[in-house]
Every structure is written in structure tokens, then in C-alpha cells.
Amino acid sequence: MICPIRRCWCEVLIQDGIVAVPQVSLVTVVAPVSDCQPLTVPRCTGYAPMMSRLPTRCFFLVLGLGLVWVVGCAGKQAQPTLVSSADASGYAQGFPEEIERQSALLADDKAEAQRLSSELPARAAEIKGNDHGALLLEIVEQADAAGRAQSFAAARDEVRLIKGFAHEERGPIAARVSGAAQQKITDAQCANVDVSGVVGYALKDGIDKQLEKRLRAHNEAQLLIERHKTTLGPGVVTVVQKLADDVALASYLVNVALPQDRDALQQRVDEQGKVASTLEDAIDNEQTYYKDPARTEPERRASEDRTVALTKSQTLLDPAVAHAHAELKEIEKQIELARSDYEKALDALQAALKQRTP
């Protein structure tokens, strides 16, 4: 935001070969915008002779004051306020499972990046014919660029969250849908019909197809394929679409996902000490609660269950963090190697496509 304040610009005069810059005093000018802070800017009061090298000093004076002006305007903007949840007992109880999930995610992304990169050089041979070389090169280049783009990364993160939720909750959701469908069949007096397997598969397939469609909307290579699908032909379009998917995913993994996975896992590792303290305090609190004479028998049983769960998390904490440390060991070298392998594979793929006729 630009603050509409009045500014006094100092002149630089050159008289008889001598540079004269203004002597300045300070005056406070208040910007008529609620988000801006009062700023201190120079007011010209006169001129003093100085050596000819001083225009540079005057320039940096004005530049510095401009930066102060910008910072003054931005300083009042509200910023997100986030604190660690490590002192919350619920978070601490689920911490070992969460850090194991983050460790597995980093390991899976490393393995997936390696697999995709190893397969890329041979993918050109899967495309029928020996033409459309220039178009295919452009498709690959746009897919590579998409994998680095913010919109694709955001969409991929969304896809990952939805897939994770669908995988974890697939059983209860499929059971609920299957139960409703089964009830309708029963009401229609159809005997010996079990739809649970079909419903479960259809639910997973439907989610996967829609997520693929959503992700492709953020890959410009897919739009290029759509425009030229008649030129490419039906037998080629599907293969090239999958190639564009895989190039974008590989690019995303090595350039975006792996560094993000590293940072997220390191953040969890850094919380270990606080989580351990929170678990210890939570167990002590439950024991105090349990011993309270006013507690009923059902309340004591519930407290026992909570203590068992907290104690289990306490036991699993150190092994989970050790696993995380193992995944983070030499992670910087692994990310650089993954990027190097991908770039080499991409170069090989592009070289193969250049052999085709335009």
C-alpha cells in the first residue's frame, strides 16, 4: 500500500563546480491512512557546500528514508500468529504416530522421485509414431514448469490431504454408503445381493478420477494436449497425458515436496523435548484425577484408559524420533541427488523426443 503523505524532496545544486546539498532537520508527517505509522522525513532548511563526491551520500539518504517510509506503512499489517501445540496433551498423545507419518511421507516421496526419474528416459518409446517432436518437447517443458509452480504445488498438497483422509476413513465411509445401498436393495426385495465390495471400489475410483482431473487443471501441459488431441490422435493422447502427469509430479517432488517434507519432519523432531514434558505432566494429572475421592467408578475407568494411551505414546516417542533422525540423515545430499537424477532423466527424455520429426 502506498501512503499518500506529503514529502519534502531535497534538491542537489551544483554551483561553481561545488555540490551543495541541503542541511536537513527532522519533521514528523502523519499519513492520512489508518494503516500507516507516523514517519520522520527531512525538511529542507538551507544549503551547505560539500565535496563533489557527496551526491552519492545524498542519494543513499533519500533511498534510506524511502525504505523507512515503506516499512512504516507495512509494519501495521496483521501477521499470522502460530505457536507450537506441543504443550497440548491431545497433540502430544498423537505425536509419535504423526512423526512416523511424516517420516514415511519423506521416505515415500524420495522413493517415488527415484522411480519416476529412472523411468523417464524410456517414456519416449511408448509414444507411437515418429513425429510431433516439437509439440511433445513443448508438452514436456510445460509439465516440468508446472511441477515447480505454486498453483500445482497447492493442488498437489490438497490432493495428498484428500487421498490421505480417504485412505484412513475409507472403511467407515464405504460401510455407511454400502449400508444405505444394501437397505434399498433389501427394501426392493432383492435377495442374496452384496454391494459392499462394488461400492467400496467405486468410491475409491471416483475420488481418484476427480482428484486427477483437479490436478491436471493446474498443469498447462494438459491444456496443450487438449488443444492438439486431434493432431496427436486418440492412441497417443492418453500416453502423453500420463507422461505430462509424471513429469510434473517428478518435478514437484524434487523441487517442492522433498524440501517441504524435510522441514515438516525437522519441526516435529525439534518438538520432542516439549512433547515429552507434556506427556509426563498429562500422566501426572490423570493420576491425580484418578485418586480424587469425588471421582465415580466410570470416571476412574475412563481416566485409566487415558493413562494407558498416554503411557503408550510416551513409550513410542523416542523410537519415532530416532526413525525421523534416520530419515533426515544426509537429507540435503539426497535432495540434491534427486534433483540431479531428475534433470539428467529429463535431458535424456528431451533428447529422445528431438530425434522425432517436427
Phi, psi and omega per residue, in radians:
M1 nan 2.386 3.120
I2 -1.684 2.213 -3.136
C3 -1.438 2.182 -3.135
P4 -1.431 1.122 3.132
I5 -1.765 2.773 3.097
R6 -1.484 2.373 -3.119
R7 -2.152 2.527 3.080
C8 -1.809 1.848 -3.126
W9 -1.482 2.186 3.138
C10 -1.409 2.385 3.133
E11 -1.571 2.643 3.042
V12 -1.967 2.050 -3.088
L13 -1.914 2.460 3.055
I14 -1.983 2.003 -3.111
Q15 -2.209 2.112 3.127
D16 0.944 0.701 3.097
G17 1.358 -0.003 -3.140
I18 -1.884 2.312 3.139
V19 -1.435 2.252 3.095
A20 -2.003 2.082 3.098
V21 -1.955 2.679 -3.064
P22 -1.200 2.515 2.853
Q23 -1.377 2.405 -3.029
V24 -2.094 2.597 2.924
S25 -2.162 2.930 -3.021
L26 -1.780 2.427 3.104
V27 -2.466 2.445 -3.121
T28 -1.645 2.247 3.116
V29 -2.070 2.241 -3.108
V30 -1.708 2.173 3.126
A31 -1.339 2.409 -3.118
P32 -1.414 0.768 3.107
V33 -2.333 2.340 -2.986
S34 -1.137 -0.482 -3.082
D35 -1.445 -0.131 -3.058
C36 -1.703 2.527 3.081
Q37 -1.591 2.743 3.007
P38 -1.033 2.398 -3.078
L39 -2.069 2.633 3.073
T40 -1.857 2.091 -3.094
V41 -2.280 2.786 -3.079
P42 -1.367 2.533 2.996
R43 -2.049 2.246 -3.081
C44 -1.235 2.308 3.116
T45 -2.159 -0.216 -3.125
G46 2.957 -3.025 -3.094
Y47 -2.222 2.519 3.114
A48 -2.274 2.324 3.135
P49 -1.209 2.430 3.097
M50 -2.472 2.965 -3.127
M51 -1.234 2.837 -2.998
S52 -1.185 -0.246 3.140
R53 -1.400 -0.121 -3.033
L54 -1.354 -0.189 3.024
P55 -0.978 -0.575 3.114
T56 -1.108 -0.711 3.116
R57 -1.123 -0.727 3.129
C58 -1.106 -0.671 3.134
F59 -1.072 -0.803 -3.123
F60 -1.224 -0.501 3.043
L61 -1.073 -0.841 -3.140
V62 -1.145 -0.719 3.133
L63 -1.089 -0.771 3.135
G64 -1.088 -0.714 3.122
L65 -1.145 -0.595 3.090
G66 -1.133 -0.689 3.109
L67 -1.148 -0.711 3.083
V68 -1.043 -0.694 3.127
W69 -1.082 -0.777 -3.136
V70 -1.139 -0.792 3.141
V71 -1.099 -0.644 3.111
G72 -1.069 -0.640 3.140
C73 -1.288 -0.627 -3.055
A74 -1.451 -0.347 -3.009
G75 -1.110 -0.407 -3.089
K76 -1.555 -0.060 -3.123
Q77 -1.216 2.403 3.138
A78 -1.212 2.391 3.123
Q79 -2.009 2.671 3.088
P80 -1.059 2.488 3.095
T81 -2.032 1.828 -3.111
L82 -2.179 2.353 3.086
V83 -2.230 2.780 3.122
S84 -1.118 2.563 3.093
S85 -1.677 0.187 -3.026
A86 -1.110 -0.309 3.124
D87 -1.618 0.110 3.080
A88 -1.676 2.248 -3.042
S89 -1.126 -0.624 3.116
G90 -1.116 -0.745 3.098
Y91 -1.122 -0.765 -3.117
A92 -1.118 -0.644 -3.141
Q93 -1.132 -0.666 3.141
G94 -1.563 0.035 -3.042
F95 -1.078 -0.826 3.141
P96 -1.017 -0.718 3.109
E97 -1.140 -0.703 -3.131
E98 -1.174 -0.739 -3.125
I99 -1.217 -0.547 3.040
E100 -1.165 -0.675 3.104
R101 -1.114 -0.742 3.119
Q102 -1.146 -0.680 3.095
S103 -1.103 -0.763 3.128
A104 -1.139 -0.650 3.128
L105 -1.101 -0.781 3.112
L106 -1.100 -0.776 3.130
A107 -1.106 -0.747 -3.136
D108 -1.124 -0.718 -3.129
D109 -1.179 -0.647 3.068
K110 -1.102 -0.778 -3.138
A111 -1.155 -0.699 3.141
E112 -1.170 -0.699 3.103
A113 -1.101 -0.731 3.128
Q114 -1.127 -0.734 -3.136
R115 -1.112 -0.837 -3.113
L116 -1.093 -0.757 -3.129
S117 -1.118 -0.686 -3.126
S118 -1.174 -0.453 -3.090
E119 -1.599 -0.352 -3.024
L120 -1.011 -0.791 -3.062
P121 -0.996 -0.542 -3.097
A122 -1.541 -0.074 -3.038
R123 -1.216 -0.448 3.141
A124 -1.075 -0.587 -3.116
A125 -1.206 -0.312 -3.140
E126 -1.341 -0.282 -3.085
I127 -1.547 2.061 -3.084
K128 -1.124 2.632 3.110
G129 1.504 -3.119 -3.130
N130 -2.399 0.591 -3.101
D131 -2.268 -2.966 -3.130
H132 1.067 0.502 -3.089
G133 -1.019 -0.809 -3.099
A134 -1.128 -0.736 3.135
L135 -1.127 -0.753 -3.129
L136 -1.146 -0.655 3.081
L137 -1.085 -0.745 3.132
E138 -1.132 -0.673 3.113
I139 -1.080 -0.792 -3.139
V140 -1.126 -0.740 3.130
E141 -1.093 -0.721 3.135
Q142 -1.228 -0.596 3.089
A143 -1.155 -0.714 3.096
D144 -1.078 -0.772 3.129
A145 -1.142 -0.654 -3.140
A146 -1.069 -0.675 -3.121
G147 -1.085 -0.383 3.133
R148 -1.665 -0.132 -3.006
A149 -1.403 2.597 -3.122
Q150 -1.096 -0.724 -3.087
S151 -1.139 -0.693 3.113
F152 -1.169 -0.741 3.136
A153 -1.073 -0.725 3.121
A154 -1.131 -0.734 3.130
A155 -1.147 -0.689 3.132
R156 -1.146 -0.708 3.074
D157 -1.067 -0.704 3.115
E158 -1.121 -0.772 3.120
V159 -1.057 -0.737 -3.127
R160 -1.098 -0.737 3.133
L161 -1.125 -0.777 -3.112
I162 -1.160 -0.737 3.127
K163 -1.112 -0.697 3.109
G164 -1.093 -0.772 3.108
F165 -1.107 -0.792 -3.119
A166 -1.092 -0.651 3.134
H167 -1.195 -0.782 -3.096
E168 -1.224 -0.617 -3.060
E169 -1.851 0.193 -3.070
R170 -1.037 -0.742 -3.117
G171 -1.020 -1.003 -3.141
P172 -1.071 -0.703 -3.122
I173 -1.171 -0.819 -3.141
A174 -1.094 -0.657 3.132
A175 -1.125 -0.697 3.142
R176 -1.167 -0.772 3.127
V177 -1.165 -0.764 3.134
S178 -1.086 -0.693 3.126
G179 -1.079 -0.723 3.124
A180 -1.145 -0.743 3.131
A181 -1.156 -0.716 -3.135
Q182 -1.115 -0.629 3.119
Q183 -1.128 -0.713 3.100
K184 -1.099 -0.686 3.115
I185 -1.147 -0.721 3.121
T186 -1.118 -0.734 3.124
D187 -1.094 -0.523 3.132
A188 -1.472 0.070 3.090
Q189 1.107 0.662 3.017
C190 -1.658 2.195 -3.051
A191 -1.769 2.653 3.034
N192 0.988 0.749 3.095
V193 -2.129 2.106 3.123
D194 -2.035 2.009 -3.062
V195 -1.786 0.041 -3.020
S196 -1.046 -0.774 -3.130
G197 -1.139 -0.756 -3.133
V198 -1.145 -0.736 -3.126
V199 -1.130 -0.762 3.136
G200 -1.054 -0.771 3.131
Y201 -1.156 -0.794 -3.113
A202 -1.087 -0.647 3.131
L203 -1.121 -0.820 3.132
K204 -1.129 -0.790 -3.114
D205 -1.120 -0.700 3.136
G206 -1.117 -0.735 3.113
I207 -1.127 -0.782 -3.125
D208 -1.082 -0.748 -3.130
K209 -1.119 -0.746 -3.127
Q210 -1.209 -0.633 3.091
L211 -1.175 -0.673 3.076
E212 -1.080 -0.754 3.110
K213 -1.088 -0.736 -3.132
R214 -1.143 -0.715 -3.128
L215 -1.202 -0.690 3.138
R216 -1.131 -0.439 3.110
A217 -1.136 -0.301 3.139
H218 -1.846 0.260 3.124
N219 -2.077 1.849 -3.085
E220 -1.057 -0.445 3.113
A221 -1.079 -0.603 3.136
Q222 -1.191 -0.607 3.072
L223 -1.154 -0.706 3.106
L224 -1.099 -0.712 3.092
I225 -1.105 -0.741 3.136
E226 -1.051 -0.715 -3.137
R227 -1.135 -0.579 -3.025
H228 -1.956 0.386 -3.078
K229 -1.140 -0.532 3.092
T230 -1.191 -0.720 3.121
T231 -1.146 -0.735 -3.110
L232 -1.241 -0.635 -3.123
G233 1.620 2.590 -3.055
P234 -1.056 -0.539 -3.127
G235 -1.282 -0.302 -3.076
V236 -1.801 -0.567 -3.030
V237 -0.968 -0.847 -3.100
T238 -1.068 -0.725 3.140
V239 -1.137 -0.755 -3.110
V240 -1.228 -0.617 3.076
Q241 -1.059 -0.778 3.109
K242 -1.130 -0.669 3.096
L243 -1.088 -0.767 3.124
A244 -1.116 -0.659 3.062
D245 -1.038 -0.831 -3.031
D246 -1.252 -0.661 3.102
V247 -1.127 -0.799 3.125
A248 -1.083 -0.725 -3.134
L249 -1.152 -0.765 3.128
A250 -1.093 -0.750 3.106
S251 -1.067 -0.759 3.129
Y252 -1.107 -0.755 -3.077
L253 -1.087 -0.852 -3.046
V254 -1.354 -0.500 -3.061
N255 -1.673 -0.483 -3.033
V256 -2.137 -0.973 -2.962
A257 -1.139 -0.812 -3.082
L258 -1.081 -0.808 3.054
P259 -1.084 -0.655 3.105
Q260 -1.160 -0.734 3.098
D261 -1.057 -0.764 3.117
R262 -1.022 -0.853 -3.087
D263 -1.132 -0.728 -3.128
A264 -1.128 -0.728 -3.140
L265 -1.206 -0.701 3.119
Q266 -1.107 -0.645 3.098
Q267 -1.068 -0.719 3.115
R268 -1.150 -0.745 3.138
V269 -1.043 -0.700 -3.126
D270 -1.145 -0.328 -3.121
E271 -1.573 -0.008 -3.026
Q272 -0.950 -0.872 -3.083
G273 -1.045 -0.778 -3.128
K274 -1.182 -0.677 3.125
V275 -1.129 -0.739 3.121
A276 -1.044 -0.741 3.107
S277 -1.142 -0.697 3.134
T278 -1.129 -0.725 3.117
L279 -1.102 -0.736 3.128
E280 -1.100 -0.766 3.121
D281 -1.135 -0.696 -3.124
A282 -1.127 -0.702 3.102
I283 -1.131 -0.753 3.097
D284 -1.063 -0.729 3.136
N285 -1.115 -0.708 3.118
E286 -1.148 -0.678 3.124
Q287 -1.147 -0.692 3.077
T288 -1.124 -0.746 3.113
Y289 -1.068 -0.759 -3.091
Y290 -1.093 -0.653 -3.070
K291 -1.410 -0.136 -3.141
D292 -1.123 2.107 -3.114
P293 -1.031 -0.391 -3.106
A294 -1.352 -0.185 -3.099
R295 -1.266 2.456 3.079
T296 -1.472 2.939 -3.134
E297 -1.107 -0.773 3.081
P298 -1.066 -0.648 3.111
E299 -1.144 -0.661 3.112
R300 -1.185 -0.691 3.114
R301 -1.111 -0.722 3.113
A302 -1.126 -0.672 3.111
S303 -1.142 -0.699 3.077
E304 -1.043 -0.759 3.132
D305 -1.079 -0.732 3.118
R306 -1.137 -0.682 3.122
T307 -1.125 -0.724 3.104
V308 -1.057 -0.782 -3.132
A309 -1.133 -0.736 3.132
L310 -1.154 -0.707 3.123
T311 -1.134 -0.667 3.090
K312 -1.080 -0.774 3.109
S313 -1.096 -0.675 3.112
Q314 -1.077 -0.675 3.135
T315 -1.213 -0.649 -3.068
L316 -1.449 -0.209 -3.012
L317 -1.069 -0.946 -3.068
D318 -1.098 -0.787 3.086
P319 -1.068 -0.638 3.134
A320 -1.148 -0.728 3.125
V321 -1.200 -0.638 3.091
A322 -1.090 -0.704 3.080
H323 -1.090 -0.716 3.123
A324 -1.100 -0.751 3.107
H325 -1.052 -0.660 3.133
A326 -1.135 -0.679 3.122
E327 -1.223 -0.548 -3.107
L328 -1.464 -0.204 -3.119
K329 -1.080 2.170 3.127
E330 0.998 0.527 -3.093
I331 -1.120 -0.567 -3.135
E332 -1.111 -0.765 3.100
K333 -1.112 -0.667 -3.120
Q334 -1.171 -0.676 3.104
I335 -1.157 -0.762 3.124
E336 -1.109 -0.680 3.109
L337 -1.156 -0.715 3.119
A338 -1.083 -0.717 3.110
R339 -1.163 -0.729 3.128
S340 -1.117 -0.769 3.117
D341 -1.080 -0.714 3.132
Y342 -1.130 -0.797 -3.135
E343 -1.073 -0.719 3.108
K344 -1.134 -0.740 3.127
A345 -1.133 -0.697 3.117
L346 -1.136 -0.727 3.099
D347 -1.064 -0.726 3.140
A348 -1.140 -0.724 3.105
L349 -1.093 -0.801 -3.132
Q350 -1.135 -0.649 3.099
A351 -1.092 -0.691 3.118
A352 -1.175 -0.670 3.139
L353 -1.229 -0.496 3.115
K354 -1.206 -0.337 3.120
Q355 -1.323 -0.254 3.117
R356 -1.394 2.734 3.101
T357 -1.273 2.610 -3.123
P358 -1.001 nan nan
